[in-house]
């Protein structure tokens, strides 16, 4: 029996040593600083590492520093990484960009997609909901079931909620019999098409591309209203990169983004090309977010 | 065995006490039904469901390396997390007599792994450490609780033979651990499977595990890829017993450390202080504005905390009772004593699928079928947890069957189910159910797609809106609720703990 105890004791010891070694070793793996960026495309999130690895290679060649891409799953994670200086450059949505720039003083919007100057949201409805395409949001929306996209999305949450509140003077939760958050534009379309929700709000670009891909049955689901246009996705960079990577670095990054013309790289976002943007372009987004209580 | 001396119901036999507890739980669930919204909506799900079905039948994956890498990293995170949290849990279990330790453990357990992940992401960025801690912290709390319960069931006599001055640590090491070694090992093995699930799920917030790709594929309707990932995960779980051998653990751990992904671009850990001193407190408190604070708190309480608590409790109560019924109906089909050595395999397969399918996926399918309401929430929680508990109960039944001697006059079929197996398994079943009560409470967190505003829904919103002060308040409320449920289930289990046998 004493052998068994000995064995037990040594087992416990080995475990403790392993675990403490592990905890000690982990922080050492943090690497020397490269220029890191992240991006969450508004459609097709597959093979992020491969696709955006190529964008990193392009930026690296243009900027003359090591550039790495880090995939993230949510806007919240992207904002956190940006705030903690784990990434210095990020492809944000309209709202997440505003949130990130508020948290990191000095950071600035560099460039937006060509499409993002005049972005819009489609309200879509299932056939059985009995709603027709109209010039304004129909009063018959009251009492229907409704789904947004992800909670932090500009086109799937912020703008549609703003126009709902403007039209009906009440919170979506009071207007609809149920309000869900599908988490993604493709899910919104699938859920409205299947009738799980009667009405939904979706990024117009995702709708158009799924329509072109034949994934949408327009006998079942169709667009009933289009929001006015607003600015959306943009590249945002931290204010302190010039200190770390040399004077003029910010301008070089902007130049590299604006000059990106390889169709394969642009298809990852997917955008036609990038055009200049500034923090001021996103003031309407910030005001909207404040108006509906998403920002204090 | 020490039986709790304080009871608030009159009782003579453990069977009667068990019945009383069951009735109490069912009665509470029936009451909860009155307050919950189960409205059904007309739906037209077959196009989407058939695409999901074809995806599962014809899984496809173009890049084998990505899949294998994700599988290996899922295992690596789980192995390392269990290797660290087991000894931590053991140490905490030794101190479990102190209420403070029990409360601490209940608090650790009450936060969903995904939320721990989001919290540690504030401190350690997107890194392996964040992923590991997100599993280690809640798992230590779970190990502590279950190990302490296992210790409680051991004979106290050997400990009395220890020298007078021996510390709790020595006493536990030399008397309790040897006595309960098989139970500790078997629970740790089971917990490893749970860690694999957690590790996969943490991909949803950015760890490069299976969940990372599953979430993407599922979210974008690439069901054949989603199918491939689901099958890979099922095979991984189903084959644990063949690839997890004691002598392989040390090489595995070394390989796991080597397999962890690199941390990209995170070097300064300076955000810890900011997080605990600024981020998690309401701005009004930091500014010393008491009026503002009161306003903040009353708005939070009336709009999120109170409705969230009510919804969470109602749904949890119904889900727990429904889980119990699902277990009662499904475990016999996976039990050797009831359906025989071969016919139990289809049953076991169904249970494997149920417990390995993330609730998010279940909830989405059920949403397509029933429309948005509390119904898919309750069903998703009950199916997932029912599959898990039925598997454990069937295992216990099989273990008893193997060790016991079959007699010629043993009853079979329904008679055996009703008069032998179920009564023997019921105490353990109830113990599992009471433990899963907590789990269901925190899993109701991820049901935002269903438009059901549980506490977790608001926590998720707070993280998404970068309002950590709200997240912190809501997490504290969830933790308090969890401690309440924990102490309640502890007292209720006192009613039948003599036969409880945790495996």
Interface residues (C-beta under 8 A of the other chain):
Chain A: X1 X4 X5 X8 X9 X12 X14 X15 X16 X18 X19 X22 X23 X25 X26 X27 X29 X30 X31 X32 X33 X34 X36 X43 X44 X45 X46 X47 X48 X68 X70 X71 X72 X73 X74 X75 X76 X77 X79 X80 X81 X83 X84 X85 X86 X87 X88 X99 X103 X126 X128 X145 X147 X150 X151 X152 X177 X178 X179 X180 X181 X182 X183 X184 X186 X187 X190 X191 X193 X194 X195 X196 X197 X198 X215 X217 X220 X294 X295 X296
Chain B: X39 X41 X42 X43 X44 X45 X47 X48 X49 X63 X66 X80 X83 X84 X86 X87 X88 X90 X118 X121 X122 X125 X126 X127 X128 X129 X132 X173 X174 X177 X178 X181 X203 X204 X205 X206 X208 X212 X213 X215 X216 X217 X219 X220 X221 X222 X225 X250 X253 X257 X260 X262 X263 X264 X265 X266 X267 X268 X269 X271 X283 X364 X367 X368 X371 X372 X373 X448 X449 X450 X451 X460 X461 X463 X464 X465 X466
